[in-house]
Amino acid sequence: MIAFNKLIGELREGKYKTVYFLMGEEPYFIDVISDYIADHILSEEEKPFNLQIFYGRDVTMDTVIATARRFPVMSRNQVIVVKEAQQMITLEGLEHYLNSPAMSTILVFCYKHKKLDKRNKLTRLISEKCVLFESDRLQEEKIPVWTSSYLETKGYQIEPKAAWLLVDFVGSDLGRITNELDKLILLLPDDQKLVTSDLIEQNIGISKDYNNFELAKALTSKDILKANRIIGYFTKNSASNPATLTLSYLFYFFSKVLLYHGIVDKSRDHLAKEMGVHPYFIAEYRQASKIFSLTKTREIIALLREYDVKSKGAGSMAPDGELLRELVYRIIH
């Protein structure tokens, strides 16, 4: 198994293998790798005759292998990309090709939203004979950091709060997040390299006053009026503010508060490192730890688990807005 950064690094250095099998739940990384191979190995003059894109639902393995065994036309290589390979009727036949691949062909399978059974003989052979990449979904709390890293590769930065606002609104779909970030970059003046929460609010439709980040702040200050206003906004705009996302963020927030309580060295940089957060947020957790004791924080986490189950219809038929208001009351009181 190979890591994403290492694989991309090898491709940029011109180190190509004959077969790539890209699989997993996160389609973004699979698309980045396959698009890089399709875009960069062949010149523009070579692509019309030597770049072949198949789709799993429309092609058989026999056709893919027959094409792979052809010689490139006036080129050192040919590139074949099988998109949505998980929709192929069968992968039977690939085993024979892997044992004797065409050295002039670079064959890429994009096997999205699922993984091969690692106990399977074919999977073991793929791991031995070609480049096997497993694309896992990022945990939600890691996405703001990833967002910052993505922008840094393009020479831009993002405010920590702005990164959370973007995730709060868009969700964990990395493809959607990068699309929104690329749009925001185009809107920045030439002399500005920082994506701010104001820019996100103005151009993506996120309210900087009514979001999960502000809800956590309202709870920390025990401002029940503001908290209920935010819940009311969520209820009216439930499509972009689902209860599952709110519960997920609050669980993340109070889990960090719990960590804060257990760390002896309360210096900002040490806390940020141990908690795995940006130093910008330490003040929020410090304030929360003053309001919510260790015992109360544990009770809140138990409450969040309880209401997560209720929001999924187990033990309660109450609408999400009512559940969230009840939860807010119990957290504050």
C-alpha positions as CSV (number, residue, x, y, z in Angstrom):
1,M,0.0,0.0,0.0
2,I,1.3,3.4,-0.9
3,A,0.5,6.8,0.7
4,F,-1.0,9.6,-1.4
5,N,1.8,12.1,-1.1
6,K,4.5,9.5,-2.0
7,L,2.5,8.3,-5.0
8,I,2.0,11.9,-6.3
9,G,5.6,12.6,-5.7
10,E,6.7,9.6,-7.7
11,L,4.5,10.6,-10.6
12,R,5.8,14.2,-10.6
13,E,9.3,12.7,-10.8
14,G,8.3,10.7,-13.9
15,K,8.4,7.4,-12.1
16,Y,5.6,5.4,-13.6
17,K,4.4,1.8,-13.1
18,T,2.5,-0.4,-15.5
19,V,-0.7,-0.8,-13.4
20,Y,-2.4,1.3,-10.8
21,F,-5.4,0.1,-8.8
22,L,-6.9,3.0,-6.8
23,M,-9.7,2.0,-4.4
24,G,-11.5,3.4,-1.4
25,E,-14.3,5.5,0.1
26,E,-12.8,8.9,-0.7
27,P,-13.1,9.6,-4.4
28,Y,-11.2,12.9,-4.3
29,F,-7.7,11.3,-4.0
30,I,-8.5,8.7,-6.6
31,D,-9.5,11.5,-9.1
32,V,-6.4,13.5,-8.4
33,I,-4.1,10.6,-9.1
34,S,-5.9,9.3,-12.2
35,D,-6.3,12.9,-13.6
36,Y,-2.6,13.5,-13.1
37,I,-1.7,10.4,-14.9
38,A,-4.1,11.1,-17.8
39,D,-2.9,14.8,-18.0
40,H,0.9,14.5,-17.6
41,I,2.3,11.3,-19.0
42,L,1.5,12.0,-22.6
43,S,2.0,15.1,-24.6
44,E,-1.0,16.9,-26.2
45,E,0.1,15.5,-29.6
46,E,0.2,11.9,-28.2
47,K,-3.1,11.9,-26.4
48,P,-5.5,11.6,-29.3
49,F,-4.1,8.2,-30.2
50,N,-2.7,6.9,-26.9
51,L,-5.1,8.0,-24.2
52,Q,-8.1,5.8,-23.7
53,I,-10.8,6.5,-21.0
54,F,-13.2,3.6,-20.2
55,Y,-16.2,3.5,-17.8
56,G,-16.8,0.4,-15.8
57,R,-20.5,0.0,-16.7
58,D,-19.7,0.1,-20.4
59,V,-16.6,-2.1,-20.7
60,T,-15.5,-5.6,-20.1
61,M,-12.2,-6.7,-18.7
62,D,-11.5,-8.5,-22.0
63,T,-11.7,-5.2,-23.9
64,V,-9.5,-3.4,-21.4
65,I,-6.8,-6.0,-21.6
66,A,-7.0,-6.3,-25.4
67,T,-6.5,-2.5,-25.5
68,A,-3.7,-2.6,-23.0
69,R,-1.8,-5.1,-25.1
70,R,-1.8,-2.8,-28.2
71,F,1.3,-0.9,-29.0
72,P,1.3,2.9,-28.6
73,V,1.1,5.0,-31.8
74,M,4.2,7.2,-32.3
75,S,4.7,7.4,-28.5
76,R,6.7,5.6,-25.8
77,N,3.5,4.9,-23.8
78,Q,-0.2,4.6,-24.0
79,V,-2.4,5.4,-21.0
80,I,-5.7,3.6,-20.2
81,V,-7.9,4.8,-17.4
82,V,-10.9,2.8,-16.3
83,K,-13.2,5.1,-14.3
84,E,-15.9,3.7,-12.0
85,A,-14.2,0.3,-12.2
86,Q,-16.4,-0.9,-9.3
87,Q,-19.2,-1.1,-11.9
88,M,-17.5,-3.7,-14.0
89,I,-19.4,-7.0,-14.1
90,T,-16.2,-8.8,-13.2
91,L,-12.5,-8.3,-12.7
92,E,-11.8,-11.8,-13.9
93,G,-9.0,-11.8,-16.4
94,L,-7.0,-9.1,-14.7
95,E,-4.9,-11.8,-12.8
96,H,-3.4,-13.1,-16.1
97,Y,-2.6,-9.6,-17.3
98,L,-0.9,-8.7,-14.0
99,N,1.4,-11.7,-14.4
100,S,2.6,-10.4,-17.8
101,P,1.6,-6.7,-18.3
102,A,2.5,-4.7,-21.4
103,M,5.5,-2.5,-20.5
104,S,4.5,0.3,-22.7
105,T,1.0,0.6,-21.2
106,I,0.1,2.5,-18.1
107,L,-3.3,1.1,-16.9
108,V,-5.3,2.8,-14.1
109,F,-8.4,1.3,-12.4
110,C,-10.5,3.8,-10.4
111,Y,-12.5,1.6,-7.9
112,K,-14.5,4.1,-6.0
113,H,-16.6,4.0,-2.8
114,K,-15.6,0.5,-1.9
115,K,-12.5,-1.7,-1.4
116,L,-11.5,-5.1,-2.6
117,D,-11.6,-8.0,-0.1
118,K,-8.0,-8.2,1.2
119,R,-8.4,-11.9,1.7
120,N,-9.1,-12.4,-2.0
121,K,-6.3,-13.9,-4.1
122,L,-6.7,-11.2,-6.8
123,T,-6.3,-8.5,-4.2
124,R,-3.1,-10.1,-2.9
125,L,-1.8,-10.3,-6.5
126,I,-2.7,-6.6,-7.2
127,S,-0.8,-5.6,-4.0
128,E,2.3,-7.6,-5.2
129,K,2.3,-6.8,-8.9
130,C,1.1,-3.2,-9.2
131,V,0.6,0.0,-7.3
132,L,-2.3,-0.4,-4.9
133,F,-3.6,2.8,-3.3
134,E,-6.3,2.9,-0.7
135,S,-8.2,6.1,-0.4
136,D,-9.7,6.6,3.0
137,R,-12.1,9.3,4.1
138,L,-10.6,12.0,6.3
139,Q,-12.0,12.3,9.8
140,E,-14.1,15.5,9.9
141,E,-11.8,17.1,12.5
142,K,-8.8,16.7,10.2
143,I,-10.5,18.4,7.2
144,P,-9.8,22.0,8.2
145,V,-6.1,21.2,8.5
146,W,-6.2,19.5,5.1
147,T,-8.0,22.5,3.7
148,S,-5.2,24.8,4.9
149,S,-2.6,22.5,3.3
150,Y,-4.5,22.4,0.0
151,L,-4.4,26.2,-0.1
152,E,-0.7,26.4,0.8
153,T,0.2,24.3,-2.2
154,K,-1.4,27.1,-4.3
155,G,0.3,29.9,-2.3
156,Y,-2.8,30.9,-0.2
157,Q,-3.8,30.7,3.4
158,I,-7.1,30.5,5.2
159,E,-8.3,31.7,8.6
160,P,-8.7,28.8,11.1
161,K,-12.3,29.8,11.7
162,A,-13.0,30.2,8.0
163,A,-11.8,26.6,7.4
164,W,-14.3,25.3,10.0
165,L,-17.0,27.4,8.5
166,L,-16.4,25.9,5.1
167,V,-16.5,22.3,6.4
168,D,-19.6,23.2,8.5
169,F,-21.4,24.3,5.3
170,V,-20.0,22.0,2.6
171,G,-19.5,18.9,4.7
172,S,-16.7,16.4,4.3
173,D,-16.8,16.0,0.5
174,L,-13.2,17.0,-0.4
175,G,-14.2,17.4,-4.1
176,R,-16.9,20.0,-3.2
177,I,-14.5,21.7,-0.7
178,T,-11.7,22.1,-3.3
179,N,-14.3,23.4,-5.9
180,E,-15.4,26.1,-3.4
181,L,-11.8,27.0,-2.5
182,D,-10.8,27.3,-6.2
183,K,-13.8,29.7,-6.7
184,L,-12.8,31.8,-3.6
185,I,-9.2,32.1,-4.9
186,L,-10.5,33.6,-8.2
187,L,-12.4,36.2,-6.1
188,L,-9.4,37.3,-4.1
189,P,-7.7,40.6,-5.1
190,D,-4.2,40.1,-6.6
191,D,-2.5,41.4,-3.5
192,Q,-4.6,39.3,-1.0
193,K,-3.6,35.7,-0.2
194,L,-5.9,35.0,2.8
195,V,-9.3,33.4,2.6
196,T,-11.4,34.9,5.4
197,S,-14.7,34.0,7.0
198,D,-16.2,37.2,5.5
199,L,-15.2,36.1,2.0
200,I,-16.8,32.7,2.6
201,E,-20.0,34.2,4.0
202,Q,-20.4,36.6,1.1
203,N,-19.8,34.1,-1.7
204,I,-20.8,30.7,-0.4
205,G,-23.9,31.6,1.5
206,I,-22.7,30.6,5.0
207,S,-23.9,32.7,7.9
208,K,-21.0,33.7,10.1
209,D,-23.5,34.3,13.0
210,Y,-25.6,31.1,12.6
211,N,-23.3,28.0,12.4
212,N,-22.0,25.2,14.6
213,F,-18.9,27.2,15.5
214,E,-21.0,30.0,16.9
215,L,-23.3,27.5,18.6
216,A,-20.4,26.1,20.6
217,K,-19.4,29.6,21.6
218,A,-22.9,30.3,22.7
219,L,-22.9,27.2,24.9
220,T,-19.5,28.1,26.3
221,S,-20.8,31.5,27.4
222,K,-24.1,29.9,28.5
223,D,-26.0,32.3,26.2
224,I,-29.2,30.2,25.8
225,L,-30.9,32.9,23.8
226,K,-28.2,33.0,21.2
227,A,-28.0,29.2,21.1
228,N,-31.8,28.9,20.5
229,R,-31.6,31.5,17.8
230,I,-29.0,29.4,16.0
231,I,-31.0,26.3,16.5
232,G,-34.0,28.1,15.0
233,Y,-32.0,29.1,12.0
234,F,-30.8,25.5,11.6
235,T,-34.4,24.3,11.7
236,K,-35.4,26.7,8.9
237,N,-32.4,25.8,6.8
238,S,-32.2,22.1,7.6
239,A,-30.9,21.1,4.2
240,S,-27.6,22.9,4.7
241,N,-27.6,22.5,8.5
242,P,-28.5,18.9,9.3
243,A,-28.7,17.8,13.0
244,T,-26.1,15.0,12.4
245,L,-23.5,17.6,11.4
246,T,-24.3,19.7,14.5
247,L,-24.1,16.8,16.8
248,S,-20.8,15.7,15.1
249,Y,-19.3,19.1,15.6
250,L,-20.4,19.4,19.2
251,F,-19.0,15.9,20.0
252,Y,-15.7,17.0,18.5
253,F,-15.7,20.3,20.4
254,F,-16.5,18.7,23.8
255,S,-14.1,15.8,23.2
256,K,-11.4,18.5,22.9
257,V,-12.6,20.2,26.1
258,L,-12.2,16.8,27.8
259,L,-8.7,16.5,26.5
260,Y,-7.9,20.0,27.7
261,H,-8.9,19.0,31.2
262,G,-6.5,16.1,31.2
263,I,-3.4,18.0,30.0
264,V,-1.1,19.3,32.8
265,D,0.9,21.8,30.8
266,K,-1.6,24.5,29.9
267,S,0.7,26.6,27.7
268,R,-0.9,27.4,24.4
269,D,1.6,25.7,22.0
270,H,1.7,22.6,24.1
271,L,-2.0,22.4,24.3
272,A,-2.4,22.9,20.5
273,K,0.1,20.1,19.9
274,E,-1.4,17.6,22.3
275,M,-5.0,18.4,21.3
276,G,-4.3,18.4,17.6
277,V,-5.8,21.8,17.0
278,H,-4.7,25.2,15.7
279,P,-3.4,27.5,18.5
280,Y,-6.2,30.0,17.4
281,F,-8.8,27.7,19.1
282,I,-7.1,27.2,22.5
283,A,-8.8,30.3,23.9
284,E,-12.2,28.7,23.1
285,Y,-11.3,25.5,24.9
286,R,-9.8,27.3,27.8
287,Q,-13.0,29.3,28.3
288,A,-15.1,26.1,27.9
289,S,-13.0,24.3,30.6
290,K,-13.9,27.1,33.0
291,I,-17.6,26.8,32.4
292,F,-17.8,23.0,32.1
293,S,-16.0,20.9,34.7
294,L,-14.4,17.6,33.9
295,T,-17.4,15.8,35.3
296,K,-19.9,18.0,33.4
297,T,-17.9,17.6,30.2
298,R,-18.2,13.8,30.5
299,E,-21.9,14.2,31.1
300,I,-22.2,16.4,27.9
301,I,-20.4,13.8,25.8
302,A,-22.9,11.1,27.1
303,L,-25.7,13.5,26.2
304,L,-24.4,13.9,22.7
305,R,-24.3,10.2,22.2
306,E,-27.9,9.9,23.5
307,Y,-29.2,12.6,21.2
308,D,-27.3,11.2,18.2
309,V,-29.2,8.0,18.7
310,K,-32.5,9.9,19.1
311,S,-31.8,11.9,15.9
312,K,-31.7,8.6,14.0
313,G,-35.1,7.7,15.2
314,A,-34.3,5.4,18.0
315,G,-36.3,6.1,21.2
316,S,-37.7,9.4,19.9
317,M,-39.9,10.7,17.1
318,A,-39.3,14.4,17.9
319,P,-38.2,16.6,15.0
320,D,-34.5,17.6,14.9
321,G,-35.1,21.2,16.0
322,E,-36.9,20.1,19.1
323,L,-34.2,17.6,20.0
324,L,-31.5,20.2,19.5
325,R,-33.3,22.7,21.7
326,E,-33.7,20.1,24.4
327,L,-30.1,19.2,24.1
328,V,-28.9,22.8,24.4
329,Y,-31.0,23.2,27.6
330,R,-29.5,20.1,29.2
331,I,-26.0,21.2,28.3
332,I,-26.3,24.6,29.7
333,H,-28.3,23.6,32.8
